[in-house]
Amino acid sequence: MYPMKTIDLYVSIAEASEHMVNAARASDWDELVAAEKECARRVAALRAHQASVAAIADEAEERRRIDILGKILAHDAEIRELTFPWLKQLEQFLAGTNRERRLGEAYRSDFG
């Protein structure tokens, strides 16, 4: 088996981030979480690989790496855009629940 090249790990991360975008587009939050864990695993593999290899990239590979990083960042931006409304709804729900709890505690202490 051939050792994995650094650029292959970047491609793998881009594929995982694309999977995350697709899950977010489908509002499949469980799949998004699973894909995020897989992406983090791949990032950890890249870090370990870079720590163990003195990678010298040629100019073409460096341009490709930068293009791949651009795709990953674009995926991240889209995921944030797609999840923000859901996170805002969750925040409002939790704030309402917190208000109800405090109100209930206030009335229990006054009448309890």
C-alpha positions, -999 to 999 in steps of 0.1 A, spaced: 0 0 0 13 34 -9 16 61 18 -11 87 16 -1 120 2 -9 152 20 -30 165 -9 -51 133 -7 -59 141 29 -70 176 19 -93 161 -8 -107 137 19 -115 166 42 -132 185 13 -153 155 5 -163 152 42 -172 189 43 -193 185 12 -212 157 29 -218 181 58 -232 207 34 -255 182 18 -268 171 52 -274 208 62 -292 215 29 -315 185 37 -320 197 73 -307 163 84 -291 175 116 -282 140 128 -264 133 96 -247 167 98 -234 158 133 -221 124 121 -205 140 91 -189 167 113 -174 140 135 -160 123 104 -146 155 91 -129 161 125 -114 126 123 -99 134 89 -85 167 101 -68 149 129 -54 124 104 -40 153 84 -24 169 115 -8 136 124 4 130 89 19 165 87 36 160 120 52 128 108 61 138 72 84 166 60 60 174 31 75 195 4 48 205 -21 56 216 -56 39 248 -69 11 229 -86 3 209 -55 3 241 -34 -22 258 -58 -44 227 -56 -42 227 -18 -52 263 -17 -82 256 -41 -93 227 -19 -90 249 12 -112 275 -6 -139 248 -12 -137 237 25 -142 273 36 -171 278 12 -187 246 26 -182 259 61 -198 293 53 -228 276 37 -233 252 66 -233 282 90 -258 300 68 -281 269 66 -279 261 103 -282 297 117 -320 298 115 -323 264 132 -298 276 159 -318 308 163 -350 288 168 -333 266 194 -320 297 212 -355 312 213 -370 279 225 -344 276 253 -348 312 263 -386 306 266 -381 274 286 -357 293 309 -382 321 314 -410 296 322 -387 278 347 -378 311 364 -415 321 365 -424 288 380 -397 290 406 -409 326 415 -445 315 420 -435 284 439 -414 304 463 -442 330 468 -469 304 474 -450 273 484 
